[in-house]
Amino acid sequence: MFETLTGQLSIVVTLAFGTLLIALYPIINKENRYFAWFSLVMGIIVLLLLLWFTFGNEVIRYQIIRHGLQ
């Protein structure tokens, strides 16, 4: 039970971190363009890695297809 909860929480934290980096782009862009672009790129990389790790794993992909995102 705890492995599932830990996995779900790590996915949520990673998704939130990637989204936060992307959402902060316009705010940071007013102060420092280079840091803003770095934040945007890192947010996109974090989200892409999360999708790759989630759907790249055959077992996780099968569970999502079979049971959905419950």
C-alpha positions as CSV (number, residue, x, y, z in Angstrom):
1,M,0.0,0.0,0.0
2,F,2.8,2.5,0.9
3,E,4.6,1.8,-2.4
4,T,1.6,2.9,-4.3
5,L,1.0,5.9,-2.2
6,T,4.7,6.9,-2.5
7,G,4.6,6.5,-6.2
8,Q,1.4,8.5,-6.6
9,L,2.8,11.3,-4.4
10,S,6.1,11.4,-6.2
11,I,4.2,11.8,-9.5
12,V,2.0,14.6,-8.1
13,V,5.1,16.4,-6.7
14,T,7.0,16.1,-10.0
15,L,4.0,17.3,-12.0
16,A,3.5,20.2,-9.6
17,F,7.2,21.1,-9.8
18,G,7.3,21.1,-13.6
19,T,4.1,23.1,-13.8
20,L,5.3,25.6,-11.3
21,L,8.5,26.1,-13.3
22,I,6.5,26.8,-16.5
23,A,3.9,29.0,-14.7
24,L,6.6,31.2,-13.2
25,Y,8.0,32.0,-16.7
26,P,6.1,35.3,-17.3
27,I,6.9,36.5,-13.8
28,I,10.6,35.7,-14.0
29,N,10.8,37.0,-17.5
30,K,10.3,40.6,-16.3
31,E,13.3,40.3,-14.0
32,N,15.8,38.1,-15.7
33,R,15.3,36.6,-19.2
34,Y,17.9,33.9,-19.0
35,F,16.6,32.5,-15.7
36,A,13.1,32.7,-17.1
37,W,14.0,30.7,-20.2
38,F,16.0,28.2,-18.0
39,S,12.9,27.8,-15.8
40,L,10.6,27.2,-18.8
41,V,13.0,24.7,-20.4
42,M,13.5,22.8,-17.1
43,G,9.7,22.7,-16.5
44,I,9.2,21.2,-19.9
45,I,12.0,18.7,-19.4
46,V,10.6,17.7,-16.0
47,L,7.1,17.1,-17.5
48,L,8.5,15.1,-20.5
49,L,10.6,12.9,-18.2
50,L,7.6,12.3,-16.0
51,L,5.6,11.2,-19.1
52,W,8.5,9.1,-20.4
53,F,9.0,7.3,-17.0
54,T,5.2,6.8,-16.6
55,F,4.3,5.6,-20.0
56,G,7.7,4.1,-20.8
57,N,7.2,1.5,-18.1
58,E,5.3,-1.5,-19.5
59,V,3.7,-2.4,-16.2
60,I,2.5,1.2,-15.4
61,R,1.2,1.6,-18.9
62,Y,-0.8,-1.6,-18.7
63,Q,-2.2,-0.6,-15.3
64,I,-3.3,2.8,-16.7
65,I,-4.9,1.3,-19.7
66,R,-6.6,-1.4,-17.7
67,H,-7.8,0.5,-14.6
68,G,-7.5,4.2,-15.7
69,L,-6.2,7.0,-13.5
70,Q,-8.2,6.1,-10.4
